[in-house]
Amino acid sequence: MGNRRLFWRIVDKVESLINQGEFSAGSRLPPERELAEMFDVSRPTIREAIIALEVRGRVEVKTGSGVYVVEQLEKPIKSKEISAFELTQARALIEGEIAALAAQTITDEELEQLNKTLIAMEKGLYVEQADREFHEIIARATRNKALEYAVSNLWDLRLNNAQIVTDYGSVCKNNNDCVMDEHTAIYKALKSHDASAARTAMHKHFNRLINALFDAVESRALEEIKRKNDEKRGLYSLDGLVKSAN
């Protein structure tokens, strides 16, 4: 198990160097011996890492020639290109199924952890952190690392995309009571180990959020229209002429 964890760490390090351009597309990686010295591991560990990188499509092993970095044809989506609506829909679809799965596997200890986040939110203590912990505890309860990773990444996107932060901020700051009610409903469904109810409660949570986002966008649009009309009214109004004539 230790060796397995070790070679995955090497995979992560090499991928990071590739992403940073240290190992550019089409270039040959250093020989096995040099990589072993670079990362201070054995050559067998390097071989395992290379196999994993090849499976991931990051490198190509050419017999008698070496290991070459594969050009990534599809560029990753930039977080700034993702809207709050897209994020919320993705979270609803993914976390609805996560809640259903977690309802079957969640432990009493995890339910207690969820309850602590509810208490924190009710008291107004570290609300955003408690909100994230609530969703991540449910993801962990599925016993599926990929789902746990997905939820963590979606939260990172939620907190690091400036436009999403603004959009969410406009609808979340005054809705703690709604969030509390929705989280409580999810918690009760999980405690009852009712997969269908947990999925439905999670969907209702995000449905309220996405409708609030639509209302906020509509409100901003109306304010912008009013602002522009006021500018035009000031520019073209004949009130001044009428007053002077009188």
C-alpha positions in Angstrom: 0.0 0.0 0.0 2.9 2.3 0.8 4.5 1.9 -2.6 1.2 2.4 -4.3 0.7 5.7 -2.5 4.2 6.7 -3.3 4.0 6.2 -7.1 0.7 8.1 -7.2 2.5 11.0 -5.6 5.1 10.8 -8.3 2.3 10.8 -10.9 0.9 14.0 -9.4 4.3 15.7 -9.4 5.0 14.8 -13.0 1.6 16.0 -14.1 2.1 19.2 -12.3 5.4 19.8 -14.1 3.7 19.0 -17.4 0.9 21.5 -16.6 3.5 24.1 -15.7 5.3 23.6 -19.0 8.5 22.2 -17.4 7.9 19.1 -19.5 6.4 20.5 -22.7 4.2 18.6 -25.1 6.2 16.4 -27.5 9.3 16.6 -25.3 11.0 13.5 -23.9 11.0 12.9 -20.1 14.4 12.5 -18.4 15.6 8.9 -18.2 14.2 6.6 -15.6 17.4 6.9 -13.5 17.3 10.7 -13.5 13.6 10.8 -12.5 14.4 8.4 -9.6 17.1 10.8 -8.4 15.0 13.8 -9.0 12.1 12.5 -6.8 14.3 10.4 -4.5 12.5 7.2 -5.2 13.3 3.8 -6.6 13.3 3.1 -10.3 10.5 0.5 -10.0 8.4 3.3 -8.4 9.2 5.5 -11.4 8.1 2.7 -13.8 4.8 2.4 -12.0 4.2 6.1 -12.2 5.0 6.1 -16.0 2.5 3.3 -16.5 -0.2 5.3 -14.7 0.7 8.5 -16.7 0.4 6.5 -19.9 -3.0 5.2 -18.9 -4.1 8.8 -18.2 -3.0 9.8 -21.6 -0.3 12.2 -20.4 2.7 10.4 -21.8 3.5 7.9 -24.6 6.2 5.2 -24.1 8.1 4.7 -27.4 10.2 1.5 -27.2 13.9 2.2 -27.7 13.3 5.9 -27.7 11.9 7.0 -24.4 8.9 8.5 -22.7 7.3 11.5 -24.4 4.7 14.0 -23.2 1.4 13.8 -25.1 -0.1 17.0 -26.3 -3.5 17.6 -24.7 -5.9 18.4 -27.6 -8.7 19.6 -25.4 -8.0 22.5 -23.2 -9.6 22.5 -19.7 -12.6 24.7 -19.2 -11.5 27.9 -17.4 -13.5 28.6 -14.2 -14.3 32.1 -15.3 -16.3 30.6 -18.2 -18.7 28.8 -15.9 -21.8 30.6 -14.7 -23.5 30.4 -11.3 -26.4 28.7 -13.1 -24.2 26.0 -14.6 -22.5 25.4 -11.3 -25.9 25.1 -9.4 -27.4 22.8 -12.0 -24.3 20.6 -11.8 -24.3 20.5 -8.0 -28.0 19.6 -8.0 -27.5 16.7 -10.4 -24.4 15.4 -8.7 -25.3 16.0 -5.1 -28.9 14.7 -5.5 -27.5 11.3 -6.3 -24.8 11.7 -3.6 -27.5 12.3 -1.0 -29.4 9.2 -2.2 -26.3 7.0 -2.0 -25.2 8.5 1.4 -28.6 7.7 2.8 -27.8 4.0 2.6 -24.3 4.2 4.0 -24.1 7.2 6.4 -23.1 6.4 10.0 -24.3 7.8 13.3 -21.0 9.6 13.7 -21.4 11.3 10.4 -25.0 12.2 11.2 -23.7 13.8 14.4 -21.2 15.8 12.4 -24.0 17.0 10.1 -26.0 18.1 13.1 -23.0 20.1 14.4 -23.0 22.1 11.1 -26.7 22.8 11.5 -26.1 24.1 15.0 -23.3 26.3 13.8 -25.5 27.7 11.0 -28.4 28.3 13.3 -26.1 30.3 15.6 -24.6 32.2 12.6 -21.1 30.9 13.2 -18.9 30.4 10.2 -22.0 29.9 8.1 -20.2 29.4 4.7 -17.7 27.0 6.2 -20.5 25.0 8.0 -22.4 24.9 4.7 -19.4 23.5 2.9 -18.7 20.9 5.6 -22.4 19.8 5.5 -22.1 18.9 1.8 -18.7 17.4 2.1 -19.7 15.2 5.0 -22.5 13.8 2.9 -20.1 13.2 0.0 -17.7 11.3 2.3 -20.6 9.2 3.6 -20.9 7.7 0.1 -17.5 5.9 0.5 -16.7 7.0 -3.0 -13.5 9.1 -3.3 -14.4 10.3 -6.8 -17.7 11.8 -5.6 -16.0 13.3 -2.6 -13.4 14.9 -5.0 -16.2 16.2 -7.2 -18.0 18.0 -4.4 -14.7 19.5 -3.1 -13.9 20.8 -6.6 -17.3 22.3 -7.1 -17.0 24.1 -3.8 -13.5 25.4 -4.8 -15.1 26.7 -8.0 -17.9 28.3 -6.0 -15.4 30.2 -3.8 -12.8 31.1 -6.5 -14.8 32.3 -9.4 -15.4 36.1 -8.8 -18.7 36.3 -10.8 -20.1 33.2 -9.0 -19.0 34.6 -5.6 -20.9 37.8 -6.5 -24.0 36.0 -7.8 -24.2 33.6 -4.8 -23.5 36.5 -2.4 -26.5 38.4 -3.7 -28.9 35.5 -2.9 -27.3 33.7 0.1 -26.6 36.5 2.6 -30.2 37.0 3.5 -31.4 33.4 3.1 -29.9 31.6 6.1 -33.3 30.6 7.4 -34.2 29.0 4.0 -30.8 27.2 3.9 -31.3 26.0 7.5 -34.8 24.6 6.7 -33.4 22.9 3.5 -30.4 21.4 5.3 -32.6 20.2 8.1 -34.8 18.4 5.6 -31.8 16.8 4.0 -30.5 15.8 7.4 -33.8 14.2 8.5 -34.0 12.2 5.2 -30.4 10.9 5.7 -31.1 10.1 9.3 -34.1 8.0 8.2 -31.9 6.3 5.6 -34.5 7.3 3.0 -32.7 7.6 -0.3 -35.6 9.0 -2.3 -36.4 11.6 0.3 -32.7 12.6 0.6 -32.5 13.1 -3.2 -35.7 15.1 -3.3 -34.6 17.3 -0.4 -31.3 18.0 -2.0 -33.0 18.9 -5.3 -35.4 21.3 -3.5 -32.4 23.0 -1.9 -30.7 23.7 -5.2 -34.0 24.5 -7.0 -34.7 27.3 -4.5 -31.2 28.6 -5.0 -31.3 28.6 -8.8 -34.7 30.4 -8.8 -33.2 33.0 -6.4 -30.4 33.5 -8.8 -32.8 34.1 -11.6 -34.7 36.6 -9.5 -31.4 38.4 -8.6 -30.4 38.6 -12.3 -33.8 39.9 -13.3 -33.6 42.5 -10.5 -30.2 43.7 -11.7 -31.4 43.8 -15.3 -34.4 46.0 -14.3 -32.1 48.3 -12.3 -29.8 48.7 -15.3 -32.7 49.5 -17.6 -34.0 52.1 -15.1 -30.5 53.6 -14.8 -30.1 53.9 -18.6 -33.6 55.4 -19.0 -32.8 57.9 -16.3 -29.7 58.9 -18.2 -31.7 59.3 -21.4 -34.4 61.2 -19.6 -31.8 63.7 -18.3 -30.3 64.0 -21.7 -33.4 64.5 -23.8 -36.1 65.7 -21.3 -37.9 68.9 -22.3 -38.9 69.7 -18.7 -36.3 72.5 -18.6 -37.7 74.1 -21.7 -41.3 73.8 -20.5 -40.4 75.4 -17.2 -38.6 78.3 -18.8 -41.5 78.9 -21.1 -43.8 79.2 -18.2 
